[in-house]
Amino acid sequence: MTGPRAAEGGYDYILQGYAGWMSLTGEPDGPPEKTGLSLVDMATGYAAALALMSGLWGARRDGVGCDCDISLFETAMNLNMYVTTWQPLARLGARAHGELGPTPRSSPSRTSPRATAGS
């Protein structure tokens, strides 16, 4: 791996912040929050599995192996692809922190108020 942070360890929630994921979660008027799942870790694992399978297939076909470099940051940025496709909605009046919807292909995804005990 190359780059200014190549020697540093990666941590899912830090990468969510670097990639901008935390600005999409949380309450509309609240601070950014991490997602409930280790989204970047899980997606990077899938990318690693695909890279390894592709490398094995290529080695079997050509008889030559290869290196597979997997980046948490690049995976996190790739996960933003769908969200940034709909970013123009923000310019039409949608607010930050998860208020980019609804999109033509999404189901409701905002938080809903719930009754508390005794109310």
MARBA-3410 file (N, C-alpha, C, O; in Angstrom, 1 decimal):
119
0.8,-1.2,0.0,0.0,0.0,0.0,0.9,1.2,0.0,2.0,1.2,0.5 ~ 0.4,2.3,-0.6,1.1,3.6,-0.6,0.2,4.7,-0.1,-1.0,4.4,0.2 ~ 0.7,5.8,0.1,0.0,7.0,0.5,0.4,7.4,1.9,1.2,6.8,2.6 ~ 0.0,8.6,2.3,0.5,9.2,3.5,0.1,8.5,4.8,0.8,8.6,5.8 ~ -0.9,7.6,4.8,-1.3,6.9,6.0,-1.1,5.4,5.8,-1.7,4.6,6.6
-0.3,5.0,4.9,-0.1,3.5,4.6,0.4,2.8,5.8,0.1,1.6,5.9 ~ 1.3,3.4,6.6,1.8,2.7,7.7,0.9,2.6,8.9,1.2,1.9,9.9 ~ -0.2,3.4,8.9,-1.1,3.4,10.1,-2.1,2.3,10.0,-2.4,1.8,8.9 ~ -2.6,1.9,11.2,-3.6,0.9,11.2,-5.0,1.5,10.8,-5.1,2.8,10.9 ~ -5.9,0.7,10.4,-7.2,1.2,10.0,-8.2,0.9,11.1,-8.2,-0.2,11.7
-9.2,1.7,11.3,-10.3,1.5,12.3,-11.6,1.9,11.6,-11.7,3.1,11.2 ~ -12.6,1.1,11.6,-13.8,1.3,10.9,-14.4,2.7,11.2,-14.7,3.5,10.2 ~ -14.6,3.1,12.4,-15.3,4.3,12.7,-14.5,5.5,12.3,-15.0,6.6,12.0 ~ -13.1,5.5,12.4,-12.3,6.6,11.9,-12.5,6.7,10.4,-12.6,7.8,9.9 ~ -12.5,5.6,9.7,-12.7,5.7,8.2,-14.1,6.2,7.9,-14.2,6.8,6.8
-15.1,5.9,8.7,-16.4,6.4,8.4,-16.4,7.9,8.5,-17.0,8.6,7.7 ~ -15.6,8.5,9.4,-15.4,9.9,9.5,-14.7,10.5,8.4,-15.1,11.5,7.8 ~ -13.5,9.9,8.0,-12.7,10.4,6.9,-13.5,10.4,5.6,-13.4,11.3,4.8 ~ -14.3,9.4,5.4,-15.1,9.2,4.1,-16.4,10.0,4.1,-17.0,10.2,3.0 ~ -16.8,10.6,5.2,-18.0,11.4,5.2,-19.2,10.7,5.6,-20.3,11.3,5.6
-19.1,9.4,6.0,-20.3,8.6,6.4,-21.0,9.2,7.6,-22.2,9.2,7.7 ~ -20.2,9.7,8.5,-20.8,10.2,9.8,-21.6,11.4,9.6,-22.5,11.7,10.4 ~ -21.4,12.1,8.5,-22.2,13.3,8.2,-23.6,12.9,7.7,-24.4,13.8,7.5 ~ -23.8,11.7,7.4,-25.1,11.2,6.8,-26.0,10.5,7.8,-27.1,10.2,7.5 ~ -25.5,10.3,9.0,-26.2,9.6,10.0,-26.5,10.5,11.2,-26.0,11.6,11.4
-27.4,10.0,12.1,-27.8,10.8,13.2,-29.1,11.6,13.0,-29.7,11.5,11.9 ~ -29.5,12.3,14.0,-30.7,13.2,13.9,-30.4,14.4,13.0,-29.3,14.8,12.9 ~ -31.4,14.9,12.3,-31.2,16.0,11.4,-30.5,17.2,12.0,-29.7,17.8,11.3 ~ -30.9,17.6,13.2,-30.2,18.7,13.8,-29.1,18.4,14.8,-28.7,19.2,15.6 ~ -28.8,17.1,14.9,-27.7,16.6,15.8,-26.4,16.5,15.2,-26.2,16.8,14.0
-25.4,16.1,16.0,-24.0,15.9,15.5,-23.9,14.6,14.6,-24.8,13.8,14.7 ~ -22.9,14.5,13.8,-22.7,13.3,13.0,-22.5,12.1,14.0,-22.0,12.3,15.1 ~ -22.9,10.9,13.5,-22.8,9.7,14.3,-22.3,8.6,13.4,-22.5,8.6,12.2 ~ -21.7,7.6,14.1,-21.2,6.4,13.4,-22.4,5.5,13.1,-23.4,5.6,13.7 ~ -22.3,4.7,12.1,-23.3,3.8,11.8,-23.3,2.7,12.9,-22.3,2.5,13.5
-24.4,2.0,13.0,-24.5,0.9,14.0,-23.6,-0.3,13.7,-23.1,-0.9,14.6 ~ -23.4,-0.5,12.5,-22.5,-1.7,12.0,-21.2,-1.2,11.6,-20.9,0.0,11.4 ~ -20.2,-2.1,11.6,-18.9,-1.8,11.2,-18.9,-1.9,9.6,-18.3,-2.8,9.0 ~ -19.6,-1.0,9.0,-19.9,-1.0,7.6,-18.6,-1.1,6.7,-18.6,-1.9,5.8 ~ -17.6,-0.3,7.0,-16.4,-0.3,6.2,-15.7,-1.6,6.4,-15.2,-2.1,5.4
-15.6,-2.1,7.6,-14.9,-3.4,7.8,-15.5,-4.5,7.0,-14.9,-5.3,6.3 ~ -16.9,-4.6,7.1,-17.6,-5.6,6.4,-17.4,-5.5,4.9,-17.2,-6.5,4.2 ~ -17.6,-4.3,4.3,-17.5,-4.1,2.9,-16.1,-4.4,2.4,-15.9,-4.9,1.3 ~ -15.1,-4.0,3.2,-13.7,-4.3,2.8,-13.4,-5.8,2.8,-12.6,-6.3,2.0 ~ -14.0,-6.5,3.7,-13.9,-7.9,3.7,-14.4,-8.6,2.5,-13.8,-9.5,1.9
-15.6,-8.1,2.0,-16.1,-8.6,0.8,-15.2,-8.2,-0.4,-15.0,-9.0,-1.3 ~ -14.7,-7.0,-0.4,-13.8,-6.6,-1.5,-12.5,-7.5,-1.5,-12.0,-7.8,-2.5 ~ -12.0,-7.8,-0.3,-10.8,-8.7,-0.2,-11.1,-10.1,-0.7,-10.3,-10.7,-1.4 ~ -12.3,-10.6,-0.3,-12.7,-11.9,-0.8,-12.8,-11.9,-2.4,-12.3,-12.9,-3.0 ~ -13.3,-10.9,-2.9,-13.4,-10.8,-4.4,-12.1,-10.7,-5.0,-11.8,-11.3,-6.0
-11.2,-9.9,-4.4,-9.8,-9.7,-5.0,-9.1,-11.1,-4.9,-8.4,-11.4,-5.8 ~ -9.2,-11.8,-3.8,-8.5,-13.0,-3.6,-9.0,-14.1,-4.6,-8.3,-14.8,-5.2 ~ -10.3,-14.1,-4.8,-10.9,-15.1,-5.7,-10.5,-14.8,-7.2,-10.2,-15.7,-8.0 ~ -10.4,-13.5,-7.5,-10.0,-13.1,-8.8,-8.5,-13.4,-9.0,-8.1,-13.9,-10.1 ~ -7.7,-13.2,-8.0,-6.3,-13.6,-8.1,-6.1,-15.1,-8.2,-5.3,-15.5,-9.0
-6.9,-15.9,-7.5,-6.8,-17.3,-7.7,-7.2,-17.8,-9.0,-6.6,-18.6,-9.6 ~ -8.3,-17.2,-9.5,-8.7,-17.5,-10.9,-7.7,-17.2,-11.9,-7.4,-17.9,-12.8 ~ -7.1,-16.0,-11.8,-6.0,-15.6,-12.7,-4.8,-16.4,-12.6,-4.2,-16.8,-13.7 ~ -4.4,-16.8,-11.4,-3.3,-17.7,-11.3,-3.5,-19.1,-11.9,-2.6,-19.7,-12.5 ~ -4.7,-19.6,-11.7,-5.1,-20.9,-12.3,-5.1,-20.8,-13.8,-4.6,-21.7,-14.5
-5.6,-19.7,-14.3,-5.7,-19.6,-15.8,-4.3,-19.3,-16.4,-4.0,-19.9,-17.4 ~ -3.5,-18.4,-15.8,-2.3,-18.0,-16.4,-1.0,-18.6,-15.8,0.0,-18.6,-16.3 ~ -1.2,-19.2,-14.6,-0.1,-19.8,-13.9,0.8,-18.7,-13.2,1.9,-19.0,-12.8 ~ 0.3,-17.5,-13.0,1.0,-16.4,-12.4,0.2,-15.8,-11.3,-1.0,-15.5,-11.5 ~ 0.8,-15.7,-10.1,0.1,-15.1,-9.0,0.1,-13.5,-9.1,0.7,-13.0,-10.0
-0.5,-12.9,-8.1,-0.5,-11.4,-8.1,-0.7,-11.0,-6.6,-1.0,-11.7,-5.7 ~ -0.5,-9.7,-6.4,-0.7,-9.1,-5.1,-2.1,-8.5,-5.1,-2.6,-8.0,-6.1 ~ -2.7,-8.5,-3.9,-4.1,-7.9,-3.8,-4.0,-6.9,-2.6,-3.8,-7.3,-1.5 ~ -4.1,-5.6,-3.0,-4.0,-4.5,-2.0,-5.5,-4.1,-1.7,-6.2,-3.8,-2.7 ~ -5.9,-4.1,-0.5,-7.2,-3.7,-0.1,-7.1,-2.5,0.8,-6.3,-2.5,1.7
-7.9,-1.5,0.5,-7.8,-0.2,1.3,-9.2,0.0,2.0,-10.2,0.1,1.3 ~ -9.2,0.2,3.3,-10.4,0.6,4.0,-10.9,1.9,3.5,-12.1,2.1,3.3 ~ -10.0,2.9,3.3,-10.5,4.2,2.8,-11.1,4.2,1.5,-12.2,4.7,1.2 ~ -10.5,3.5,0.5,-11.0,3.4,-0.8,-12.4,2.7,-0.8,-13.3,3.0,-1.6 ~ -12.5,1.7,0.0,-13.8,1.0,0.1,-14.8,1.9,0.7,-16.0,2.0,0.2
-14.5,2.7,1.8,-15.4,3.6,2.4,-15.8,4.7,1.4,-17.0,5.0,1.3 ~ -14.9,5.2,0.6,-15.3,6.2,-0.4,-16.2,5.5,-1.5,-17.1,6.2,-2.0 ~ -15.9,4.3,-1.9,-16.8,3.6,-2.8,-18.2,3.4,-2.3,-19.1,3.5,-3.1 ~ -18.3,3.2,-1.0,-19.7,3.1,-0.5,-20.5,4.3,-0.5,-21.7,4.3,-0.5 ~ -19.8,5.5,-0.7,-20.5,6.8,-0.8,-21.1,7.0,-2.2,-21.8,7.9,-2.4
-20.8,6.1,-3.1,-21.2,6.3,-4.5,-22.7,6.5,-4.6,-23.1,7.4,-5.3 ~ -23.5,5.7,-4.0,-25.0,5.8,-4.1,-25.4,7.2,-3.5,-26.2,7.9,-4.1 ~ -24.9,7.5,-2.3,-25.3,8.7,-1.6,-24.9,9.9,-2.4,-25.7,10.8,-2.6 ~ -23.7,10.0,-3.0,-23.3,11.1,-3.7,-24.0,11.2,-5.1,-24.0,12.3,-5.7 ~ -24.5,10.2,-5.5,-25.4,10.2,-6.7,-26.6,11.1,-6.5,-27.0,11.8,-7.4
-27.1,11.1,-5.3,-28.3,11.8,-4.9,-28.0,13.1,-4.3,-29.0,13.8,-3.8 ~ -26.8,13.5,-4.2,-26.4,14.8,-3.5,-27.1,16.0,-4.1,-27.4,16.9,-3.4 ~ -27.4,16.0,-5.4,-28.1,17.2,-5.9,-29.4,17.5,-5.2,-29.9,18.6,-5.2 ~ -30.0,16.5,-4.5,-31.2,16.7,-3.8,-31.0,17.7,-2.7,-31.9,18.4,-2.3 ~ -29.8,17.7,-2.1,-29.5,18.6,-1.0,-29.6,20.1,-1.5,-30.0,21.0,-0.8
-29.2,20.3,-2.8,-29.3,21.6,-3.3,-30.8,22.0,-3.6,-31.0,23.2,-3.8 ~ -31.7,21.1,-3.5,-33.1,21.4,-3.7,-33.8,21.5,-2.4,-35.1,21.6,-2.4 ~ -33.1,21.6,-1.3,-33.7,21.9,0.0,-33.6,20.8,1.0,-34.1,21.0,2.1 ~ -33.1,19.6,0.7,-33.0,18.5,1.7,-31.9,18.9,2.7,-30.9,19.6,2.3 ~ -32.1,18.6,3.9,-31.1,18.9,5.0,-30.1,17.8,5.1,-30.2,16.8,4.5
-29.0,18.1,5.9,-27.9,17.2,6.1,-28.3,16.1,7.1,-29.5,16.0,7.5 ~ -27.4,15.2,7.4,-27.6,14.1,8.4,-28.7,13.2,8.0,-29.7,13.1,8.8 ~ -28.6,12.6,6.9,-29.6,11.6,6.6,-30.9,12.1,5.9,-31.8,11.4,5.7 ~ -30.9,13.4,5.6,-32.1,14.0,5.0,-32.0,14.1,3.5,-32.6,15.0,2.9 ~ -31.2,13.3,2.9,-31.1,13.4,1.4,-32.2,12.7,0.7,-32.3,12.8,-0.6
-33.1,12.0,1.3,-34.2,11.3,0.7,-35.5,12.1,0.7,-35.5,13.2,1.2 ~ -36.5,11.5,0.3,-36.5,10.2,-0.3,-36.0,10.3,-1.8,-36.2,11.3,-2.5 ~ -35.4,9.2,-2.2,-35.0,9.1,-3.6,-36.0,8.3,-4.3,-36.8,7.6,-3.7 ~ -36.0,8.3,-5.6,-37.0,7.5,-6.4,-37.0,6.0,-6.1,-37.9,5.3,-6.4 ~ -35.8,5.5,-5.6,-35.7,4.1,-5.4,-35.5,3.7,-3.9,-35.1,2.6,-3.7
-35.8,4.6,-3.0,-35.6,4.2,-1.6,-36.9,4.1,-0.8,-37.9,4.6,-1.2 ~ -36.8,3.3,0.2,-37.9,3.2,1.2,-37.7,4.3,2.3,-36.6,4.8,2.3 ~ -38.7,4.5,3.1,-38.5,5.5,4.2,-37.3,5.1,5.0,-37.2,3.9,5.4 ~ -36.4,6.1,5.4,-35.2,5.7,6.1,-34.9,6.7,7.3,-33.9,6.6,7.9 ~ -35.8,7.6,7.5,-35.6,8.5,8.6,-36.0,7.9,10.0,-36.7,6.9,10.0
-35.5,8.5,11.0,-35.9,8.1,12.4,-37.3,8.5,12.6,-37.8,9.5,12.1 ~ -38.0,7.7,13.5,-39.4,8.0,13.9,-39.5,8.2,15.4,-38.9,7.4,16.1 ~ -40.2,9.2,15.8,-40.4,9.3,17.3,-41.2,8.2,17.8,-42.1,7.6,17.2 ~ -40.9,7.7,19.0,-41.5,6.6,19.7,-42.1,7.1,21.0,-41.5,8.0,21.7 ~ -43.1,6.5,21.5,-43.7,6.8,22.8,-42.7,6.2,23.9,-42.1,5.1,23.7
-42.6,6.9,25.0,-41.8,6.4,26.1,-42.6,5.6,27.0,-43.9,5.7,27.0 ~ -42.0,4.9,27.9,-42.7,4.1,28.9,-43.6,5.1,29.8,-43.2,6.1,30.2 ~ -44.8,4.7,30.0,-45.8,5.4,30.8,-46.5,6.6,30.1,-47.2,7.3,30.7 ~ -46.3,6.7,28.8,-47.0,7.8,28.1,-48.1,7.3,27.2,-48.8,8.1,26.5
END
